[in-house]
Amino acid sequence: MMIDGTQEYSVNMGPQHPSTHGVFRMVVHLDGEVVTNVEPKIGYLHRGLEKMAESRTYNQFVPYTDRLDYLAGPHNSLGYVQAVEKLMGIEVPERAEYLRVIFAELGRVASHLFMIASGSLDICGWTPWSYCTRDRERILDLFEMTAGNRMTLNYFRIGGVSHDVPDEFMPALKSFLDDMPEMIEEYYGIFFGNEIAQSRMKSVGILPKELAENLLITGANLRASGVQYDVRKAEPYGIYNRFDFNVPVLYGCDTYDRHFIRLLEIQESRKILQQALRDIPEGPVAAKVPKVIKPQVGKVYHRVENPKGEMGWYIVSNGTTKPARVRIRTGAFVNVQMLPAIVTGWKIQDLVTIFASMDLVLGEVDK
């Protein structure tokens, strides 16, 4: 309710704004400093990737998939190549399956580290930003030594991966995993255990369990609202059913839990990576597939658990070298709709923190 004598007004936040984490625009309606409504305005990073997929061969589109969630490129590619493999009945070699899991989970850790870093920066936490990006650099080094790229790898292929990892990769990965417990302790000490951060985030921006389910929210945002759901467990893909890991769930439903659950998921990714490093076999890293990919007429839907939520690939084949239809279900795009529900009634300063906790990447939102 507005105070007598005041008038509601609206301001633009974005699309060029440091706290929108990309070209995202919000029309924020305010009564003084209190948010009365938010209108998300998307499309500033729309590149027409689905239509681009339909005008390129199946192999040609692989590099574009990394550009969806550009902070977690490997898992975007994983969903796409597995969808095509499912359509064609291709069996991937064991070593390639393990390499895919290793790169996907490293991508998940890198994405979560950047989310924690940027979330802390939004409340002027410079030190957590420095620590998280410092450690993320070690993951990007692993990517670079293998694929030559640090973010958009173009490493996965239909039938496996482009090539094996170099000799120095596994020792560097083991060193990183050995150092992770100390890193996680540092993140808690300087950010999650900080009383200023807690006062800014706890009991702020509540997303109730029922609302999260009704809005079809997925990923860490859903699990922070008390729903223990993860595609890797509910519908295992690749070789995820071989790994022993837990699905963290929190019940605070607030901004703090949406940040903190990423830290818990980093610990679970470490478990998966340790098992993959221990069990990875020798052997080929790519199946023998036709040089010209031409799936039979049909359609497929395949989904994976991306760092931003569930990503689904719907592909329709008409028997040619190019798909007839491609539709991408991205977690970040669906999760945008929770924003007006969780920011109304909070101050505009809280809007920045709440928005950070959603972990949106505009490449996934706009496609």
Summary of the structure (lengths in Angstrom):
residues: 367
radius of gyration: 20.9
end to end distance: 37.7
largest distance: 74.8
contacts: 1270
relative contact order: 0.19
helix: 49%
strand: 13%
